[in-house]
Each structure stands twice: as structure tokens, then as C-alpha cells.
């Protein structure tokens, strides 16, 4: 039987709220992620994942898809371009805007960051069986899909 310290337990009414539990899990996930990936790497991961999945995107489209400010996207892209992880080139259909694409170095870096993200997920979900992990992911996805889209 697990020993619990009741002085550290929230009231049952609070602990029984799914929104409270989800917030606590999100906070724990953020802490575990911060231990393995600095803030810049987390932003890089989001941008590189979007480019991998959707292909060439404008800076504005990256910002919209990820819910990031245009200036933040500009800084992330400057860092990624400086390390040759993304390439920026003129859009052939609209020369006034640039398209951003993933490079081979960007793909390698994305895979490295994915390993960190996978390690965080494994630690976060260690208390669940593989079946429970899949169920939780499916239920969270279903819940998110039942509401209007939110930026990442």
C-alpha cells in the first residue's frame, strides 16, 4: 500500500477535476521537457516538425500553425538558417514572400530532438502500461478534436 502524505494532497474536490489533473500533468511534462531540452530547442522542434509534416511554409504560416508571434518565428528561423537547418528562398508564386524548407541537417537535428521528446514521454507516462498510454493519447486526442482548434 502506498504511503501518502495528506499534508501534500489537494482537496478531493480539486483533485477530482479533470482540468486540474490535466494542468498538473502539463506542468510536469513541461518541467521534464525543460530538463532535457532548452527553450530554444523546444521552439526549434516545433518549427522543424511543422516543416517536415507540411513542407515549405512561409514565416507567417509557421506562426499561424504554431500559434507563435511573427517576431519569435523570425528569431527561430534566423537561428535555424544560421546553422543550415532550414533554407529560405523566394516563393515562385509570390516573390514578395519567402518559403522556408527543411534541410538534411534540419532533419538530423529534428531526429535528435525527437529522441529527447520521446525520453520525456517515457518518463512522464512511466506509471501507465503501453495499452493505457495509447488509451490516454487516444482519449486526449478525441477531447481536443471535440473543441475548436487551438494553436500548438
C-alpha positions as CSV (number, residue, x, y, z in Angstrom):
1,X,0.0,0.0,0.0
2,X,1.4,3.4,-0.9
3,X,2.2,5.8,1.8
4,X,0.7,9.2,1.2
5,X,1.4,12.5,2.9
6,X,-2.0,14.0,3.4
7,X,-0.4,17.4,4.1
8,X,0.7,17.5,0.4
9,X,-2.6,16.2,-1.0
10,X,-5.0,18.7,-2.6
11,X,-8.6,18.6,-1.5
12,X,-10.6,15.8,-3.2
13,X,-12.9,18.2,-4.9
14,X,-9.9,19.8,-6.6
15,X,-8.1,16.5,-7.4
16,X,-11.3,15.2,-8.9
17,X,-11.4,17.9,-11.6
18,X,-10.0,16.7,-15.0
19,X,-9.0,20.2,-15.8
20,X,-6.9,20.4,-12.6
21,X,-5.3,17.0,-13.3
22,X,-4.6,17.9,-16.9
23,X,-3.0,21.1,-15.7
24,X,-0.8,19.3,-13.3
25,X,0.3,16.7,-15.9
26,X,1.0,19.6,-18.4
27,X,3.2,21.3,-15.7
28,X,5.0,18.0,-15.0
29,X,5.5,17.5,-18.8
30,X,6.9,21.0,-19.2
31,X,9.3,20.5,-16.3
32,X,10.6,17.2,-17.6
33,X,10.9,18.7,-21.1
34,X,12.8,21.7,-19.8
35,X,15.3,19.3,-18.1
36,X,16.1,17.7,-21.4
37,X,15.6,20.5,-24.0
38,X,16.4,24.2,-23.5
39,X,13.7,26.6,-24.6
40,X,15.3,27.3,-27.9
41,X,15.4,23.6,-28.8
42,X,11.7,23.3,-28.0
43,X,10.9,26.1,-30.4
44,X,13.2,24.6,-33.0
45,X,11.4,21.2,-32.6
46,X,8.0,22.8,-33.2
47,X,9.2,24.6,-36.3
48,X,11.1,21.7,-37.8
49,X,8.2,19.3,-37.1
50,X,5.9,21.7,-39.0
51,X,8.2,21.9,-41.9
52,X,8.7,18.1,-42.0
53,X,4.9,17.5,-42.0
54,X,3.6,20.3,-44.2
55,X,6.6,21.0,-46.5
56,X,7.6,24.5,-47.5
57,X,5.8,27.2,-45.5
58,X,6.0,31.0,-45.2
59,X,7.1,32.5,-42.0
60,X,3.6,33.8,-41.4
61,X,2.1,30.3,-42.0
62,X,4.6,28.8,-39.5
63,X,3.5,31.4,-36.9
64,X,-0.2,30.7,-37.5
65,X,0.1,26.9,-37.4
66,X,2.2,27.0,-34.2
67,X,0.5,30.0,-32.5
68,X,3.8,31.9,-32.4
69,X,4.3,35.6,-32.8
70,X,5.9,36.7,-36.1
71,X,8.9,38.2,-34.3
72,X,9.5,34.9,-32.4
73,X,9.3,32.9,-35.6
74,X,11.8,35.3,-37.3
75,X,14.3,34.7,-34.5
76,X,13.8,30.9,-34.6
77,X,14.3,30.9,-38.3
78,X,17.4,33.1,-38.2
79,X,18.9,30.6,-35.7
80,X,17.9,27.6,-37.8
81,X,19.1,29.2,-41.0
82,X,22.4,30.2,-39.4
83,X,23.1,26.5,-38.6
84,X,21.8,25.5,-42.0
85,X,18.9,23.5,-40.6
86,X,16.4,25.4,-42.8
87,X,16.6,27.2,-46.1
88,X,14.8,30.3,-47.1
89,X,14.1,31.1,-50.7
90,X,11.7,33.3,-52.7
91,X,8.2,31.9,-53.3
92,X,8.0,31.4,-57.1
93,X,4.3,32.3,-56.9
94,X,4.8,35.4,-54.8
95,X,8.3,36.9,-55.0
96,X,7.5,39.2,-52.0
97,X,7.4,36.3,-49.5
98,X,10.0,33.7,-48.6
99,X,9.3,30.0,-48.2
100,X,11.1,28.0,-45.5
101,X,12.2,24.4,-46.1
102,X,13.8,21.8,-44.0
103,X,17.4,20.8,-44.9
104,X,19.2,17.5,-44.3
105,X,20.9,19.0,-41.3
106,X,17.5,20.1,-40.0
107,X,16.1,16.6,-40.4
108,X,19.0,15.2,-38.4
109,X,18.5,17.8,-35.7
110,X,14.8,17.1,-35.6
111,X,15.5,13.4,-35.1
112,X,17.9,14.3,-32.2
113,X,15.2,16.5,-30.6
114,X,12.6,13.7,-31.2
115,X,14.8,11.4,-29.1
116,X,14.7,13.9,-26.2
117,X,10.9,14.3,-26.6
118,X,10.5,10.5,-26.6
119,X,12.5,10.2,-23.4
120,X,10.3,12.8,-21.8
121,X,7.2,11.0,-22.8
122,X,8.6,7.7,-21.5
123,X,9.3,9.3,-18.1
124,X,6.0,11.2,-18.0
125,X,4.0,8.1,-18.8
126,X,6.0,5.5,-16.9
127,X,3.2,4.8,-14.5
128,X,1.0,3.5,-17.3
129,X,1.1,0.3,-19.3
130,X,1.6,0.6,-23.1
131,X,-2.1,-0.1,-23.6
132,X,-3.0,2.7,-21.0
133,X,-0.6,5.1,-22.7
134,X,-2.3,4.5,-26.1
135,X,-5.7,4.9,-24.5
136,X,-4.7,8.1,-22.8
137,X,-3.4,9.5,-26.0
138,X,-6.5,8.5,-27.9
139,X,-8.8,10.0,-25.3
140,X,-6.8,13.3,-25.1
141,X,-6.9,13.5,-28.9
142,X,-10.6,12.9,-29.0
143,X,-11.2,15.5,-26.4
144,X,-9.0,18.1,-28.2
145,X,-10.7,17.2,-31.5
146,X,-14.1,17.9,-29.9
147,X,-13.2,21.6,-29.4
148,X,-12.2,24.3,-31.8
149,X,-8.6,24.1,-33.0
150,X,-6.0,25.7,-30.7
151,X,-2.5,26.9,-31.7
152,X,0.3,24.5,-30.7
